[in-house]
């Protein structure tokens, strides 16, 4: 039986435009500390669905872990714009809190 990462890779291979599978794959990479791979998947998620708000937060977190703080700030800022436009107050607040912690 394949591990979670392999299972998600298989799902993505079957349907490369399935946003939820891509997001799951990104999260699996991040969970393994493979933040560059995770960022590649978050980028695909956001190219397929620019309103997938949680991907902005998770991508920002990955960027922080890689020490790419200015890019993390920009990612959180993009997410704040999206969540504000969509009226997603809680998600917006989480993104703003993450941005504020970076200073």
C-alpha positions in Angstrom: 0.0 0.0 0.0 1.5 3.4 -1.0 2.2 6.0 1.7 0.1 9.2 1.8 2.6 11.1 -0.3 2.6 8.4 -3.0 -1.2 8.1 -2.9 -1.6 11.9 -3.4 1.0 11.9 -6.3 -1.1 9.2 -7.9 -4.3 11.2 -7.5 -2.6 14.3 -9.0 -1.3 12.2 -11.9 -4.9 11.0 -12.6 -6.3 14.5 -12.6 -3.6 17.3 -12.5 -6.2 20.1 -12.3 -7.9 18.7 -9.1 -7.2 21.5 -6.7 -8.0 19.6 -3.5 -5.6 16.8 -4.4 -2.9 19.3 -5.3 -3.4 21.1 -1.9 -3.2 17.7 -0.1 0.1 16.9 -1.9 1.5 20.3 -0.9 0.5 19.7 2.7 2.1 16.3 2.6 5.3 17.7 1.3 5.3 20.4 4.0 4.6 17.8 6.6 7.8 16.1 5.6 9.8 19.3 5.7 10.0 19.4 1.9 9.1 23.1 1.6 10.3 23.8 -1.9 8.2 20.9 -3.2 5.3 22.2 -1.2 5.6 25.7 -2.6 5.6 24.3 -6.1 2.3 22.6 -5.4 0.8 25.7 -3.6 1.7 27.7 -6.7 -0.2 25.2 -8.9 -3.2 25.4 -6.5 -3.3 29.2 -6.7 -2.9 29.2 -10.5 -5.8 26.8 -10.7 -7.9 28.6 -8.1 -6.7 32.0 -7.0 -9.5 32.2 -4.4 -8.2 29.1 -2.5 -7.5 31.2 0.6 -5.9 28.6 2.8 -3.1 28.0 0.3 -1.9 31.6 0.8 -1.5 31.0 4.5 0.2 27.6 4.0 2.5 28.9 1.3 3.4 31.8 3.5 4.3 29.4 6.3 6.5 27.4 4.0 8.3 30.5 2.8 8.9 31.5 6.4 10.4 28.1 7.2 12.7 28.6 4.2 13.8 32.0 5.5 12.2 33.8 2.6 10.4 36.4 4.8 9.8 39.1 2.2 8.1 36.5 -0.1 6.1 35.3 2.9 4.9 38.9 3.5 3.9 39.2 -0.1 2.0 35.9 0.0 0.1 36.8 3.1 -0.7 40.2 1.5 -2.1 38.5 -1.5 -4.2 36.2 0.7 -5.5 39.2 2.6 -6.6 40.9 -0.6 -8.4 37.7 -1.7 -10.1 37.0 1.7 -11.2 40.6 2.0 -12.8 40.5 -1.5 -14.5 37.2 -0.7 -15.7 38.3 2.7 -13.8 35.6 4.6 -13.1 37.5 7.8 -11.7 34.7 9.8 -9.2 33.6 7.1 -8.3 37.3 6.6 -7.6 37.7 10.3 -5.4 34.6 10.3 -3.4 35.9 7.4 -3.1 39.4 9.0 -1.9 37.8 12.3 0.8 35.9 10.4 1.8 39.1 8.6 1.9 41.0 11.8 4.1 38.4 13.5 6.7 38.9 10.7 6.8 42.7 11.5 
